[in-house]
């Protein structure tokens, strides 16, 4: 095993249409960006993926059911035991020439770096998909996709997290930190891992010289939105519960829950006038209003129920994460970028409630200590 041996792992669930482009791009860049092994974790696909991989002679692990993103990637990284570094790439990506060297250079230069992320663009290469992000104190991450694509010459920088769709990890360190949280299934496992890495004394970087094209939500768009919303909200809450220090966790959890309930109202078609209190009373009580909440609002409430029902699980994970701690919150929270950014960006009434919670609970001061 050489000191710079690199493997690639990608997870695919009924993504044969994406895999063809993915493999073609890796092959086209093999002269300038050689990798030692390519492994596809076939997430119980039924679209001919297994047969196509067999005909191409591509190394494969086949799972009996769809295990999401986190668990299959961990499995693949563990499997590539003869590689010091492993690139995690979504199956709906296509690497550009020169993608590997900037990622590898950071990990070889910075002994504390455990993960380096690439810049992701849209499929045309003309619009930014991920070049860094901000994280709300609630655990939700927002990609800075509105910005222009940063120049390749921009120096690599430290970040709270890198996008798990295109990143290179130092294999042994990644696994020693627990890898991605397999109970997340999908979404925000990269934010959770980055936060945990920093907490444990390691670093995450973004290398602007590395470019990967991405069909945004190419696979995720096949999942209905309410289940995705449930994962977004549950995983964000779990990230908060696991990673804040003892002095800040309950303050942050209280704010995150209040903010979530405000969002559930914002996503709902409820007529809040039906629930008004005060004023004059009618001669007799009117019929109870028949109100139906949206699928997104229901998903948000189910996310809270998931945390409550799995309380022992999440508290056990918290204990394990906090046992890794080598840095205080005050050294990590500045990496959030804008901890006050609301998880719902296009609803002024909700945003006002979100910021009112921050002020009322002193979240601002907590994150500045």
C-alpha contacts under 8 A as a table, 3 or more apart, distances in Angstrom:
res1	aa1	res2	aa2	distance
1	X	5	X	6.45
1	X	82	X	5.97
1	X	83	X	6.93
1	X	84	X	7.95
2	X	5	X	5.22
2	X	84	X	7.93
3	X	84	X	6.66
4	X	83	X	7.82
4	X	84	X	6.35
4	X	85	X	6.98
4	X	104	X	7.96
5	X	35	X	7.37
5	X	36	X	6.24
5	X	82	X	7.55
5	X	83	X	4.93
5	X	84	X	5.48
5	X	85	X	6.26
6	X	35	X	5.26
6	X	36	X	5.47
6	X	37	X	6.94
6	X	83	X	5.32
6	X	84	X	6.33
6	X	85	X	4.82
6	X	86	X	5.46
6	X	87	X	7.19
7	X	35	X	5.84
7	X	36	X	5.53
7	X	37	X	4.60
7	X	38	X	5.87
7	X	39	X	7.59
7	X	80	X	6.68
7	X	83	X	5.79
7	X	85	X	6.38
7	X	86	X	4.63
7	X	87	X	6.15
8	X	35	X	7.15
8	X	37	X	6.16
8	X	38	X	4.79
8	X	39	X	6.06
8	X	86	X	5.48
8	X	87	X	4.65
8	X	88	X	6.13
8	X	89	X	7.21
9	X	38	X	6.12
9	X	39	X	4.85
9	X	40	X	5.80
9	X	41	X	7.28
9	X	73	X	6.90
9	X	76	X	6.02
9	X	77	X	6.93
9	X	86	X	7.02
9	X	87	X	6.25
9	X	88	X	5.32
9	X	89	X	6.45
10	X	39	X	6.59
10	X	40	X	5.08
10	X	41	X	6.20
10	X	73	X	7.12
10	X	88	X	6.16
10	X	89	X	5.31
10	X	90	X	5.69
10	X	91	X	5.73
11	X	40	X	5.82
11	X	41	X	4.71
11	X	42	X	6.15
11	X	43	X	6.63
11	X	69	X	6.94
11	X	72	X	6.52
11	X	73	X	6.62
11	X	90	X	6.70
11	X	91	X	6.30
12	X	15	X	5.49
12	X	16	X	7.73
12	X	19	X	7.66
12	X	40	X	7.06
12	X	41	X	6.29
12	X	42	X	5.26
12	X	43	X	5.64
12	X	45	X	7.36
12	X	90	X	7.98
12	X	91	X	5.93
13	X	42	X	6.34
13	X	43	X	4.81
13	X	44	X	6.45
13	X	45	X	5.03
13	X	66	X	6.98
13	X	219	X	7.75
14	X	43	X	7.77
14	X	44	X	7.78
14	X	45	X	4.53
14	X	46	X	6.11
14	X	47	X	5.38
14	X	48	X	7.97
14	X	49	X	6.80
15	X	18	X	5.25
15	X	19	X	6.11
15	X	45	X	7.65
15	X	47	X	7.61
15	X	49	X	7.24
15	X	91	X	7.13
15	X	92	X	7.80
15	X	219	X	7.07
16	X	19	X	4.87
16	X	20	X	6.31
16	X	47	X	6.81
16	X	48	X	7.11
16	X	49	X	5.26
17	X	20	X	5.83
17	X	21	X	7.38
18	X	21	X	5.59
18	X	22	X	6.20
18	X	91	X	5.96
18	X	92	X	5.02
18	X	93	X	7.63
19	X	22	X	4.76
19	X	23	X	5.98
19	X	91	X	5.67
19	X	92	X	6.95
20	X	23	X	5.56
20	X	24	X	6.15
21	X	24	X	5.03
21	X	25	X	6.11
21	X	92	X	7.95
21	X	93	X	7.85
21	X	94	X	6.57
22	X	25	X	5.38
22	X	26	X	6.51
22	X	91	X	6.11
22	X	92	X	6.67
22	X	93	X	5.89
22	X	94	X	5.04
22	X	95	X	7.58
23	X	26	X	5.13
23	X	27	X	6.18
24	X	27	X	5.13
24	X	28	X	6.10
25	X	28	X	5.01
25	X	29	X	6.36
25	X	94	X	5.42
25	X	95	X	5.80
25	X	96	X	7.20
26	X	29	X	5.35
26	X	30	X	6.05
26	X	94	X	7.39
26	X	95	X	6.44
27	X	30	X	5.10
28	X	31	X	7.57
28	X	97	X	7.95
29	X	32	X	5.70
29	X	33	X	5.61
29	X	34	X	7.37
29	X	95	X	7.74
29	X	96	X	7.06
29	X	97	X	5.27
29	X	98	X	7.52
30	X	33	X	4.98
30	X	34	X	4.56
30	X	35	X	7.13
31	X	34	X	5.92
32	X	97	X	6.88
32	X	98	X	6.44
33	X	97	X	7.13
33	X	98	X	6.18
33	X	99	X	6.95
33	X	100	X	5.63
33	X	101	X	6.91
35	X	38	X	7.39
36	X	83	X	7.77
37	X	80	X	7.88
38	X	58	X	7.05
38	X	59	X	6.48
39	X	58	X	6.97
39	X	59	X	5.04
39	X	60	X	5.58
39	X	61	X	7.51
39	X	76	X	6.98
40	X	58	X	7.42
40	X	59	X	6.40
40	X	60	X	4.86
40	X	61	X	6.42
40	X	76	X	7.81
41	X	60	X	5.76
41	X	61	X	4.78
41	X	62	X	5.98
41	X	63	X	7.36
41	X	72	X	6.35
41	X	73	X	7.60
41	X	76	X	6.61
42	X	45	X	6.21
42	X	49	X	7.50
42	X	50	X	7.11
42	X	60	X	6.80
42	X	61	X	5.99
42	X	62	X	4.69
42	X	63	X	6.05
43	X	62	X	6.45
43	X	63	X	5.30
43	X	64	X	7.26
43	X	65	X	6.22
43	X	66	X	4.87
43	X	67	X	6.44
43	X	68	X	7.58
43	X	72	X	7.52
44	X	62	X	6.58
44	X	63	X	5.27
44	X	64	X	5.25
44	X	65	X	4.84
44	X	66	X	5.47
45	X	48	X	7.23
45	X	49	X	6.24
45	X	50	X	7.31
45	X	66	X	7.89
46	X	49	X	7.00
48	X	51	X	5.40
48	X	52	X	6.24
49	X	52	X	5.19
49	X	53	X	6.15
50	X	53	X	5.22
50	X	54	X	6.22
50	X	62	X	7.82
51	X	54	X	5.08
51	X	55	X	6.33
52	X	55	X	5.21
52	X	56	X	6.35
53	X	56	X	5.12
53	X	57	X	6.10
53	X	58	X	5.34
53	X	59	X	7.69
53	X	60	X	7.34
54	X	57	X	5.05
54	X	58	X	6.39
55	X	58	X	7.93
61	X	76	X	7.78
63	X	66	X	7.23
63	X	67	X	7.91
67	X	70	X	7.83
67	X	71	X	6.35
67	X	72	X	6.47
67	X	185	X	6.70
68	X	71	X	6.84
68	X	72	X	7.03
68	X	185	X	4.88
68	X	186	X	5.64
69	X	72	X	5.90
69	X	73	X	6.28
69	X	185	X	5.84
69	X	186	X	5.08
70	X	73	X	5.44
70	X	74	X	6.29
70	X	180	X	5.30
70	X	181	X	6.32
70	X	182	X	5.06
70	X	183	X	7.92
70	X	184	X	6.95
70	X	185	X	5.63
70	X	186	X	6.09
70	X	189	X	6.90
71	X	74	X	5.16
71	X	75	X	6.15
71	X	180	X	7.19
71	X	181	X	7.54
71	X	182	X	4.77
71	X	185	X	7.01
72	X	75	X	4.95
72	X	76	X	6.11
73	X	76	X	5.04
73	X	77	X	6.11
73	X	88	X	7.39
73	X	180	X	7.90
74	X	77	X	5.14
74	X	78	X	6.15
74	X	175	X	7.78
74	X	179	X	6.14
74	X	180	X	6.61
75	X	78	X	5.24
75	X	79	X	6.15
76	X	79	X	4.97
76	X	80	X	6.42
77	X	80	X	5.34
77	X	81	X	7.43
77	X	86	X	6.60
77	X	171	X	6.89
78	X	81	X	5.97
78	X	171	X	7.96
78	X	175	X	7.52
80	X	83	X	5.73
80	X	86	X	7.72
81	X	84	X	7.77
83	X	86	X	6.64
83	X	171	X	7.34
84	X	170	X	6.28
84	X	171	X	5.61
84	X	172	X	7.26
85	X	168	X	6.67
85	X	169	X	5.63
85	X	170	X	4.83
85	X	171	X	5.21
86	X	168	X	5.62
86	X	169	X	5.45
86	X	170	X	6.76
86	X	171	X	6.08
87	X	166	X	7.14
87	X	167	X	5.61
87	X	168	X	4.16
87	X	169	X	6.31
88	X	164	X	6.72
88	X	165	X	6.53
88	X	166	X	5.63
88	X	167	X	5.34
88	X	168	X	6.12
88	X	169	X	7.69
89	X	93	X	6.89
89	X	164	X	7.39
89	X	165	X	5.09
89	X	166	X	4.56
89	X	167	X	6.70
90	X	93	X	5.57
90	X	164	X	7.92
90	X	165	X	4.77
90	X	166	X	6.57
92	X	214	X	5.95
92	X	215	X	5.59
92	X	216	X	7.89
92	X	218	X	6.05
92	X	219	X	7.19
93	X	165	X	7.91
93	X	212	X	6.50
93	X	213	X	5.37
93	X	214	X	4.36
93	X	215	X	6.36
94	X	212	X	5.77
94	X	213	X	5.08
94	X	214	X	6.54
95	X	99	X	6.20
95	X	211	X	6.58
95	X	212	X	4.42
95	X	213	X	6.17
96	X	99	X	5.62
96	X	210	X	7.89
96	X	211	X	5.77
96	X	212	X	5.67
96	X	213	X	7.27
98	X	101	X	6.20
98	X	102	X	7.63
98	X	209	X	7.77
98	X	210	X	6.56
98	X	211	X	7.70
99	X	102	X	6.74
99	X	103	X	7.41
99	X	118	X	7.66
99	X	209	X	7.19
99	X	210	X	4.27
99	X	211	X	5.45
99	X	212	X	6.92
100	X	103	X	5.48
100	X	104	X	6.23
100	X	210	X	6.56
101	X	104	X	5.12
101	X	105	X	5.90
101	X	210	X	7.59
102	X	105	X	5.10
102	X	106	X	6.52
102	X	207	X	5.95
102	X	208	X	7.70
102	X	209	X	5.68
102	X	210	X	5.72
103	X	106	X	5.60
103	X	107	X	6.77
103	X	116	X	5.69
103	X	117	X	6.94
103	X	118	X	7.07
103	X	167	X	7.61
103	X	168	X	6.28
103	X	206	X	7.97
103	X	207	X	5.88
103	X	210	X	6.64
104	X	107	X	5.31
104	X	108	X	6.15
104	X	168	X	7.28
105	X	108	X	5.19
105	X	109	X	5.96
106	X	109	X	5.09
106	X	110	X	5.78
106	X	113	X	7.44
106	X	116	X	7.02
106	X	156	X	7.66
106	X	205	X	7.68
106	X	207	X	7.42
107	X	110	X	5.35
107	X	111	X	6.63
107	X	113	X	5.64
107	X	114	X	6.88
107	X	115	X	7.30
107	X	116	X	7.03
107	X	169	X	7.94
107	X	170	X	7.15
108	X	111	X	6.71
110	X	113	X	5.43
112	X	201	X	7.55
112	X	202	X	4.93
112	X	203	X	5.66
113	X	116	X	7.35
113	X	170	X	7.85
113	X	202	X	5.83
113	X	203	X	4.49
113	X	204	X	5.60
113	X	205	X	6.97
114	X	169	X	5.60
114	X	170	X	5.14
114	X	173	X	6.39
114	X	174	X	6.37
114	X	197	X	7.51
114	X	202	X	6.41
114	X	203	X	6.02
114	X	204	X	6.08
115	X	162	X	7.37
115	X	167	X	6.68
115	X	168	X	5.62
115	X	169	X	4.36
115	X	170	X	6.43
115	X	174	X	7.84
115	X	203	X	7.24
115	X	204	X	5.01
115	X	205	X	6.38
116	X	162	X	6.60
116	X	167	X	5.53
116	X	168	X	5.32
116	X	169	X	6.55
116	X	204	X	5.83
116	X	205	X	4.61
116	X	206	X	5.27
116	X	207	X	6.49
117	X	162	X	4.78
117	X	163	X	6.13
117	X	164	X	7.57
117	X	166	X	6.04
117	X	167	X	4.13
117	X	168	X	6.39
117	X	204	X	7.92
117	X	205	X	6.28
117	X	206	X	4.61
117	X	207	X	6.08
118	X	131	X	7.55
118	X	162	X	7.68
118	X	163	X	7.66
118	X	166	X	5.66
118	X	167	X	5.78
118	X	206	X	6.04
118	X	207	X	5.62
118	X	208	X	6.50
118	X	209	X	7.68
118	X	210	X	4.99
118	X	211	X	5.83
118	X	212	X	6.70
119	X	128	X	7.87
119	X	129	X	7.69
119	X	130	X	5.63
119	X	131	X	4.87
119	X	132	X	7.85
119	X	166	X	7.89
119	X	206	X	7.44
119	X	207	X	7.11
119	X	208	X	5.87
119	X	209	X	7.73
119	X	210	X	5.99
119	X	211	X	5.06
119	X	212	X	6.30
120	X	128	X	6.40
120	X	129	X	5.15
120	X	130	X	4.83
120	X	131	X	6.53
120	X	166	X	7.42
120	X	211	X	5.94
120	X	212	X	4.92
120	X	213	X	5.57
120	X	214	X	6.30
121	X	124	X	7.55
121	X	125	X	5.19
121	X	126	X	6.73
121	X	127	X	5.48
121	X	128	X	4.42
121	X	129	X	4.58
121	X	130	X	6.61
121	X	149	X	7.73
121	X	211	X	7.32
121	X	212	X	6.37
121	X	213	X	4.89
121	X	214	X	5.98
122	X	125	X	5.33
122	X	126	X	6.58
122	X	127	X	5.40
122	X	128	X	6.25
122	X	129	X	5.78
122	X	213	X	5.53
122	X	214	X	5.16
122	X	215	X	6.14
122	X	216	X	6.82
123	X	126	X	7.87
123	X	213	X	5.09
123	X	214	X	5.26
123	X	215	X	5.51
124	X	127	X	7.38
124	X	213	X	7.38
125	X	128	X	7.72
125	X	213	X	6.09
126	X	149	X	7.61
127	X	145	X	7.83
127	X	148	X	7.08
127	X	149	X	6.55
128	X	131	X	6.88
128	X	145	X	5.21
128	X	146	X	7.06
128	X	147	X	6.77
128	X	148	X	6.36
128	X	149	X	5.19
129	X	143	X	7.22
129	X	144	X	7.60
129	X	145	X	5.01
129	X	214	X	7.57
129	X	216	X	7.58
130	X	133	X	7.33
130	X	143	X	5.62
130	X	144	X	6.31
130	X	145	X	5.82
130	X	163	X	7.21
131	X	143	X	7.28
131	X	144	X	6.46
131	X	145	X	7.25
131	X	149	X	7.48
131	X	150	X	7.42
131	X	206	X	7.64
131	X	208	X	7.57
132	X	143	X	6.16
132	X	144	X	5.98
132	X	159	X	7.29
132	X	161	X	7.99
132	X	162	X	7.06
132	X	206	X	7.25
133	X	141	X	6.60
133	X	142	X	5.44
133	X	143	X	4.33
133	X	144	X	5.18
133	X	161	X	7.87
133	X	337	X	7.51
134	X	141	X	5.73
134	X	142	X	5.41
134	X	143	X	6.66
134	X	144	X	7.33
134	X	336	X	5.36
134	X	337	X	4.88
134	X	338	X	5.72
134	X	339	X	7.25
134	X	341	X	7.82
135	X	138	X	7.85
135	X	139	X	6.28
135	X	140	X	5.64
135	X	141	X	4.31
135	X	142	X	6.29
135	X	336	X	4.82
135	X	337	X	6.56
135	X	338	X	6.34
135	X	339	X	5.62
135	X	341	X	7.31
136	X	139	X	5.55
136	X	140	X	5.39
136	X	141	X	6.36
136	X	336	X	6.94
136	X	338	X	6.39
136	X	339	X	4.01
136	X	340	X	5.50
136	X	341	X	5.27
136	X	342	X	6.66
136	X	343	X	7.02
137	X	140	X	7.49
137	X	240	X	7.76
137	X	252	X	6.90
137	X	256	X	7.51
137	X	336	X	7.90
137	X	339	X	4.74
137	X	340	X	6.45
138	X	236	X	6.50
138	X	237	X	6.87
138	X	240	X	6.49
138	X	252	X	7.06
138	X	253	X	7.62
138	X	255	X	7.49
138	X	256	X	4.88
138	X	339	X	7.95
138	X	343	X	7.81
139	X	191	X	7.88
139	X	236	X	4.47
139	X	237	X	6.49
139	X	239	X	5.90
139	X	240	X	5.65
140	X	188	X	7.45
140	X	232	X	7.71
140	X	236	X	5.55
140	X	343	X	6.07
141	X	188	X	7.39
141	X	191	X	7.19
141	X	343	X	7.81
142	X	343	X	7.95
144	X	147	X	6.18
145	X	148	X	7.92
150	X	154	X	6.87
150	X	208	X	7.06
151	X	154	X	5.52
151	X	208	X	7.07
151	X	209	X	7.69
152	X	208	X	5.22
152	X	209	X	4.23
152	X	210	X	7.35
153	X	208	X	7.00
153	X	209	X	6.30
154	X	208	X	5.93
154	X	209	X	7.35
155	X	207	X	7.16
155	X	208	X	6.66
156	X	205	X	6.72
156	X	206	X	5.52
156	X	207	X	4.41
156	X	208	X	5.82
156	X	209	X	7.89
157	X	205	X	5.44
157	X	206	X	5.56
157	X	207	X	6.89
158	X	203	X	6.96
158	X	204	X	5.75
158	X	205	X	4.22
158	X	206	X	6.37
159	X	162	X	6.99
159	X	203	X	7.79
159	X	204	X	5.61
159	X	205	X	5.32
159	X	206	X	6.65
159	X	335	X	6.16
160	X	191	X	7.32
160	X	194	X	5.59
160	X	195	X	6.03
160	X	198	X	7.35
160	X	203	X	7.93
160	X	204	X	6.29
160	X	205	X	7.94
160	X	332	X	7.69
160	X	335	X	5.28
160	X	336	X	6.36
161	X	190	X	6.36
161	X	191	X	5.28
161	X	193	X	7.46
161	X	194	X	4.45
161	X	195	X	6.85
161	X	204	X	5.98
161	X	205	X	7.46
162	X	167	X	6.89
162	X	190	X	6.62
162	X	191	X	7.41
162	X	194	X	7.12
162	X	204	X	6.81
162	X	205	X	6.89
162	X	206	X	6.45
163	X	166	X	6.17
163	X	167	X	6.72
163	X	190	X	6.23
163	X	191	X	7.98
164	X	167	X	5.89
164	X	189	X	7.86
164	X	190	X	5.34
166	X	212	X	7.05
169	X	174	X	6.45
170	X	173	X	5.71
170	X	174	X	5.92
171	X	174	X	5.20
171	X	175	X	6.27
172	X	175	X	5.30
172	X	176	X	6.07
173	X	176	X	4.94
173	X	177	X	6.30
174	X	177	X	5.41
174	X	178	X	6.73
174	X	179	X	5.31
175	X	178	X	5.05
175	X	179	X	4.87
176	X	179	X	7.25
177	X	196	X	7.72
177	X	197	X	7.04
178	X	181	X	7.16
179	X	193	X	6.96
180	X	189	X	5.69
180	X	190	X	6.99
180	X	192	X	7.76
180	X	193	X	6.00
181	X	184	X	5.67
181	X	185	X	7.81
181	X	189	X	6.19
181	X	192	X	7.78
181	X	193	X	7.58
182	X	185	X	5.72
184	X	187	X	6.97
184	X	188	X	7.81
184	X	189	X	6.41
184	X	231	X	7.36
184	X	235	X	5.94
185	X	231	X	7.95
186	X	189	X	6.60
186	X	231	X	7.06
187	X	190	X	7.60
187	X	231	X	6.67
187	X	232	X	6.14
187	X	235	X	7.06
188	X	191	X	5.04
188	X	192	X	6.21
188	X	232	X	7.15
188	X	235	X	6.39
188	X	236	X	6.83
189	X	192	X	5.02
189	X	193	X	6.01
189	X	235	X	7.63
190	X	193	X	5.06
190	X	194	X	6.05
191	X	194	X	5.18
191	X	195	X	6.15
191	X	239	X	7.95
192	X	195	X	5.28
192	X	196	X	6.12
192	X	239	X	5.52
192	X	243	X	7.76
193	X	196	X	5.02
193	X	197	X	6.03
194	X	197	X	5.06
194	X	198	X	6.32
194	X	203	X	7.72
194	X	204	X	6.32
195	X	198	X	5.31
195	X	199	X	6.12
195	X	243	X	6.97
195	X	332	X	7.75
196	X	199	X	4.96
196	X	200	X	6.16
196	X	243	X	6.57
196	X	321	X	6.90
197	X	200	X	5.14
197	X	201	X	6.49
197	X	202	X	5.12
197	X	203	X	6.27
197	X	204	X	7.45
198	X	201	X	5.19
198	X	202	X	4.90
198	X	203	X	5.35
198	X	204	X	7.38
198	X	327	X	7.24
198	X	332	X	6.83
199	X	202	X	7.31
199	X	243	X	7.77
199	X	324	X	7.14
199	X	325	X	5.14
199	X	326	X	5.91
199	X	327	X	5.18
199	X	328	X	7.20
199	X	329	X	7.77
199	X	332	X	7.19
200	X	324	X	5.02
200	X	325	X	4.69
200	X	326	X	4.96
200	X	327	X	6.59
201	X	325	X	7.27
201	X	326	X	5.22
201	X	327	X	6.09
207	X	210	X	5.87
208	X	211	X	7.33
215	X	218	X	5.15
217	X	220	X	4.80
217	X	221	X	5.17
218	X	221	X	5.92
218	X	222	X	7.81
219	X	222	X	5.85
219	X	223	X	7.87
220	X	223	X	5.55
221	X	224	X	7.17
223	X	227	X	7.24
223	X	228	X	6.95
224	X	227	X	6.12
224	X	228	X	6.75
225	X	228	X	5.05
225	X	229	X	6.07
225	X	296	X	7.34
226	X	229	X	4.94
226	X	230	X	6.22
226	X	295	X	5.52
226	X	296	X	4.97
226	X	298	X	7.88
226	X	299	X	5.59
227	X	230	X	5.01
227	X	231	X	6.40
227	X	299	X	6.64
228	X	231	X	5.13
228	X	232	X	6.15
229	X	232	X	4.95
229	X	233	X	6.15
229	X	296	X	6.25
229	X	299	X	5.96
229	X	300	X	6.67
230	X	233	X	5.40
230	X	234	X	5.93
230	X	296	X	7.81
230	X	299	X	4.61
230	X	300	X	5.58
230	X	302	X	6.63
230	X	303	X	5.18
231	X	234	X	5.15
231	X	235	X	5.72
231	X	303	X	7.08
232	X	235	X	5.52
232	X	236	X	6.10
233	X	236	X	5.20
233	X	237	X	6.22
233	X	260	X	7.91
233	X	300	X	6.10
233	X	303	X	5.80
233	X	304	X	7.86
234	X	237	X	5.25
234	X	238	X	6.12
234	X	300	X	7.78
234	X	303	X	4.50
234	X	304	X	6.52
234	X	306	X	6.87
234	X	307	X	6.78
235	X	238	X	4.90
235	X	239	X	6.01
236	X	239	X	5.07
236	X	240	X	6.38
237	X	240	X	5.15
237	X	241	X	6.16
237	X	253	X	7.42
237	X	256	X	7.18
237	X	307	X	7.70
238	X	241	X	4.99
238	X	242	X	6.03
238	X	307	X	7.20
238	X	314	X	6.86
239	X	242	X	5.27
239	X	243	X	6.01
240	X	243	X	5.61
240	X	244	X	6.00
240	X	249	X	7.03
240	X	252	X	7.14
240	X	253	X	6.65
241	X	244	X	6.55
241	X	249	X	6.40
241	X	253	X	6.76
241	X	314	X	7.42
241	X	315	X	7.73
241	X	318	X	6.76
242	X	314	X	7.03
242	X	315	X	7.31
242	X	317	X	6.42
242	X	318	X	4.17
242	X	319	X	7.78
242	X	321	X	6.57
242	X	322	X	7.68
243	X	249	X	7.81
243	X	318	X	6.82
243	X	321	X	6.80
243	X	322	X	7.11
244	X	247	X	7.98
244	X	248	X	6.03
244	X	249	X	4.83
244	X	252	X	7.88
244	X	329	X	6.84
245	X	248	X	5.56
245	X	249	X	5.73
245	X	322	X	7.34
245	X	328	X	7.28
245	X	329	X	6.32
246	X	249	X	5.66
246	X	250	X	7.81
247	X	250	X	7.78
248	X	251	X	5.49
248	X	252	X	6.14
248	X	366	X	6.96
249	X	252	X	5.16
249	X	253	X	6.00
250	X	253	X	4.88
250	X	254	X	6.03
251	X	254	X	5.29
251	X	255	X	6.39
251	X	361	X	7.08
251	X	363	X	7.38
252	X	255	X	5.19
252	X	256	X	6.02
252	X	363	X	7.07
253	X	256	X	4.98
253	X	257	X	6.10
254	X	257	X	5.31
254	X	258	X	6.28
255	X	258	X	5.18
255	X	259	X	6.03
255	X	357	X	6.14
255	X	358	X	6.85
255	X	361	X	6.94
255	X	363	X	7.72
256	X	259	X	5.11
256	X	260	X	6.06
257	X	260	X	4.96
257	X	261	X	6.26
258	X	261	X	5.27
258	X	262	X	6.33
258	X	357	X	7.18
259	X	262	X	5.12
259	X	263	X	6.27
259	X	353	X	7.30
259	X	354	X	5.41
259	X	357	X	7.06
260	X	263	X	4.98
260	X	264	X	6.24
260	X	300	X	7.23
261	X	264	X	5.03
261	X	265	X	6.58
261	X	300	X	7.96
261	X	301	X	7.87
262	X	265	X	5.35
262	X	266	X	6.39
262	X	350	X	6.34
262	X	353	X	6.90
262	X	354	X	7.49
263	X	266	X	4.83
263	X	267	X	6.16
263	X	297	X	7.77
263	X	344	X	7.16
263	X	350	X	6.36
264	X	267	X	5.24
264	X	268	X	6.26
264	X	296	X	7.42
264	X	297	X	4.52
264	X	298	X	7.65
264	X	300	X	6.28
264	X	301	X	7.50
265	X	268	X	5.08
265	X	269	X	7.94
265	X	270	X	7.39
265	X	297	X	6.99
266	X	269	X	7.99
266	X	347	X	7.37
266	X	349	X	7.93
266	X	350	X	6.27
267	X	294	X	6.81
267	X	296	X	6.41
267	X	297	X	5.71
268	X	293	X	5.21
268	X	294	X	5.08
268	X	296	X	7.58
268	X	297	X	5.83
269	X	292	X	7.54
269	X	293	X	6.31
269	X	294	X	6.64
270	X	291	X	6.18
270	X	292	X	6.94
270	X	293	X	6.43
271	X	274	X	5.77
271	X	275	X	7.74
271	X	291	X	7.78
272	X	275	X	5.33
272	X	276	X	6.72
273	X	276	X	5.15
274	X	289	X	6.51
281	X	284	X	7.82
282	X	285	X	6.47
282	X	286	X	7.88
293	X	297	X	6.15
293	X	298	X	6.59
294	X	297	X	5.18
294	X	298	X	6.25
295	X	298	X	5.07
295	X	299	X	6.07
296	X	299	X	5.00
296	X	300	X	6.35
297	X	300	X	5.15
297	X	301	X	6.51
298	X	301	X	5.20
298	X	302	X	6.17
299	X	302	X	4.99
299	X	303	X	6.16
300	X	303	X	5.07
300	X	304	X	6.74
301	X	304	X	5.29
301	X	305	X	6.45
302	X	305	X	4.84
302	X	306	X	6.10
303	X	306	X	5.00
303	X	307	X	6.55
304	X	307	X	5.22
304	X	308	X	6.30
305	X	308	X	4.97
305	X	309	X	5.99
306	X	309	X	5.28
306	X	310	X	5.98
307	X	310	X	5.09
307	X	311	X	5.69
307	X	314	X	7.37
308	X	311	X	5.09
310	X	313	X	5.24
310	X	314	X	6.28
311	X	314	X	5.27
311	X	315	X	6.01
312	X	315	X	5.16
312	X	316	X	6.00
313	X	316	X	5.20
313	X	317	X	6.35
314	X	317	X	4.98
314	X	318	X	6.12
315	X	318	X	4.84
315	X	319	X	6.26
316	X	319	X	5.18
316	X	320	X	6.44
317	X	320	X	5.10
317	X	321	X	6.17
318	X	321	X	5.13
318	X	322	X	6.02
319	X	322	X	5.26
319	X	323	X	6.17
320	X	323	X	5.23
320	X	324	X	6.92
321	X	324	X	5.37
321	X	325	X	6.99
322	X	325	X	5.15
325	X	328	X	7.55
327	X	331	X	6.48
327	X	332	X	7.44
328	X	331	X	5.70
328	X	332	X	6.99
329	X	332	X	5.13
329	X	333	X	5.89
330	X	333	X	5.69
330	X	334	X	7.28
330	X	367	X	7.00
330	X	368	X	7.03
330	X	369	X	5.94
331	X	334	X	6.75
332	X	335	X	5.70
332	X	336	X	7.66
333	X	336	X	5.51
333	X	339	X	7.84
333	X	367	X	6.18
333	X	368	X	7.90
334	X	337	X	6.26
334	X	367	X	7.82
334	X	368	X	7.99
336	X	339	X	5.60
338	X	341	X	5.68
339	X	367	X	7.83
340	X	355	X	7.09
340	X	358	X	7.44
340	X	364	X	7.89
342	X	345	X	6.00
342	X	351	X	6.04
342	X	354	X	6.36
342	X	355	X	7.78
344	X	347	X	6.60
344	X	350	X	7.49
344	X	351	X	7.28
345	X	348	X	7.98
345	X	351	X	7.30
347	X	350	X	5.42
347	X	351	X	6.16
348	X	351	X	4.98
348	X	352	X	6.21
349	X	352	X	5.27
349	X	353	X	6.52
350	X	353	X	5.07
350	X	354	X	6.11
351	X	354	X	4.94
351	X	355	X	6.21
352	X	355	X	5.28
352	X	356	X	6.08
353	X	356	X	4.95
353	X	357	X	6.28
354	X	357	X	5.34
354	X	358	X	6.60
355	X	358	X	4.98
355	X	359	X	6.35
356	X	359	X	5.15
356	X	360	X	6.01
357	X	360	X	5.05
357	X	361	X	6.00
357	X	363	X	7.98
358	X	361	X	5.55
358	X	362	X	5.90
358	X	363	X	4.85
358	X	364	X	6.27
359	X	362	X	5.20
359	X	363	X	6.48
359	X	364	X	6.73
360	X	363	X	7.84
362	X	365	X	5.37
362	X	366	X	6.27
363	X	366	X	4.89
363	X	367	X	6.19
364	X	367	X	5.43
364	X	368	X	6.37
365	X	368	X	5.03
365	X	369	X	6.16
366	X	369	X	5.58
